[in-house]
């Protein structure tokens, strides 16, 4: 009996979630009557904001650029979602003989390497000099996770948890 009640409850929860998700984009008109939801009736105006846009350009870290002590996971979370063909620009100071720490950009191979800051199978995509001026440009070409990290100083900037982030670009669908 308890198993049947548990199954009935689970079925009710699953049905409720499915109903809620299916109704999430159902545009209700005045007095709760269904309206017409399409690309010309979006809440942001007459067209979807990404209907004609092909890509965006993001300065990694915003005005903070790519440096030690900034939380890039938080930055990626706040600036997403990212889409295929979006561009990431890594700007950072070149090595300074009077002090300071150089930075680089590595693409780690998988989530395990990312969490452990294991650079053995990582690919350096920008050396310490490539972040100067206009910065190093990286285009997100595929719908796959991209694991970025600073690999200088034996990966210490990655290991403290701030100079690394992951993005999973989405595909833009035609409207």
N, C-alpha and C positions, 0 to 999 in steps of 0.2 A: 504494500500500500504506500509506504513512504517513498519507494522508488517511483511509483506512478505519479505521485504528487510532485516529486522533484522534476520528473520529466515534463509534466504539464507546466510547471513553473518556468522551466528552461525554454519550452516552446513558446510560452507567452512572452518572455523576455526577448527571444530572437524575433518573433513576429513584431513586437513593438519597435525594436531597433530598425528592422527592415522598413516598417511603415514610416518611421521618423526620417530615415535617410531618403526614402523615395519622395517624401513630401518637402524635403529641405529646400528645393529650388522651385517649388510649385508656387507661382505668383498668385496670391490672393488679392482680388480686387476689392471694391467697396462692399461692406457688409458681409465679408467672408466668402463672397462668390469667387470661383476660380477666374483668374485673368489669363492673359496670353503672355507666356514667357518665351521670348526669343531674343535674338541679338539686337533687335531694335527697341526692346522694352526692358533694358537693363537698368538697375537702380542708379548707375553712374552716368546716365545720359542716354543718348540715342544709340551709341555703339559701345561694345565691350572695350575696355581700355587697351587690351592687347590685340584687337582685331586686325590692325594693320601693322603692328610693330613686329619686326623680325628679330631684333636682339637688343639687349641692354648692355651697358658698360658700367662695371662696378670697380671703384677704387677700393681695394681690400683694406679694411679698417677705416674707410671714410677719410676724414681730414687727419686722422691719426696715422695713416699709412701703416706700413709693416714694420713693427718694432717690438722690442721686448717689453713685457708687462701689460699688454693689451689682451683682452679676452676675445679672440677671434671666433670661437664657437658661438658666443653670444652675438657677435656682429653678423655671422652667417645666418643665425636664427632670425634676427630682426630684419635682415635685408632680403631674405628669400621670399618666395621661391625663385630659384634660378632655372633657366630654360636652356635647351640646346642652342648653341650659337651665341649665348651670352659671353661677354668678355670680362675677365678679371684682370685688373692692373695692380701689380705689386710694386709699390714705390718705397724705397728705403735708401738710407745714406750709404755711400761706398765706404770701404775700409778707411779708417783715419789713423795715421801713424802716431798721433798725439793721444790716442785713447779711444774709447768707445768699442763697441763690438760689431763686427761685420755680420750680415745676415745673408741668407740664401733661401731658395725655395726648392723643396723636394716634393716629389709625388710618390707617396708610399703605396706599396703594392696591394695592401688589403687592410681590413679592419684590425686584425691582430697586430700587424706592424704599426698601425696608427696608434692603438692604445698603449703599446709598449715602447713606442718611439724607436723601433728597430729599423735602422736604415740600411741593413745588409742587402735587401732587394729593392731599395728605393732608387728612383732616378732623379738626379739633380737636373732641374729644368731651368734654374736661374742661378748664376754664380754671384758672389758678393758685389760685383761691379755692375750687374745688369739692372739693379733697382734705381739707379741714379737717373736724373732728368725726367723723362716721360715714363720711366718705369718699365718693368717687364710685363708683357702682355701674354695672357693665356686664354685661349678660346675653348669653351666647354663643347666638345664635338659630339659626345655620345650620351645616351641615357645610362649612365653608370656612376657609381660613387667615385668621387675624386677626393683623395686624402692628401691635404697639403700640410707641410710643416717646415720649420726652419731647422736645418741640419748642422749648423755651425756649432763649434765648441763641443763636439761629441754629442750633439742632440740635446744639450741642457735646456735650450729655449723651448724645445718640444716637451721635454720631461716635466717641466714645471706646470705644464698643462695649458699655457696661454698661447704660444706661437704655433698653433695647429688648429685646423678646422676641416670639416668635411662638407661637401655639397653634392647633391644628387639632382642633376638637371632633369627637368621634365620636358616632354615634347609639347610644342605648341600645336594645338589642333585648329584646323581652319574652321571659321565660323560661317 
